[in-house]
Amino acid sequence: MDPTTHIRHLVAPLPHDDRSQRERERALAYSLLCRVLDGIDPAPQLAHDALGAPYLPGHPGLAVSISHCRQAVAVALNPAGSIGIDIECRRKINPELIRRVCTRQEQAAILASDDPEMEFLRYWTRKEAVLKCRGTGIRGFGSMQQALADSGCHVYDIPCGIPDTTAAIAITMAV
């Protein structure tokens, strides 16, 4: 069975208006959450646990993950396990960061790429999605280099449709 069958996710560009970046991100995240919950809950209550991970108090069996960057917001739901989503937009990457979070094989692939910044961000989004799925989030940074190895997660790049932006989802399925 395809593990993504019941996964719902949406990505949308951040609108430009008079609200602060944070206000726009929160409003768009809630709007996307309502859209992915269409038919399940017309007015979901979103809460955050002590570590900052989002959850839906009215739907304890439904895993939720939210991510944002300068240009976009992404929301994902998994009714049958855990989930992590990450979205990133192009930015200058410090070479030291690449060495800290990527294996030697990944570093070689990044350096050989026609677009090293975006290639690094593809690895980053996959790894951060895995850490969110595992429940550690970026606090698990110490394990970021090996995040993709033996994670127990299915990891997928997801299309954004937004230039210079990349996103990934990591999921586990309940047994």
Helices and strands as residue ranges (DSSP letters): E 8-13, H 21-36, E 47-48, E 54-55, E 63-68, E 72-78, E 83-89, H 95-101, H 104-112, H 116-134, G 137-143, E 154-158, E 165-171
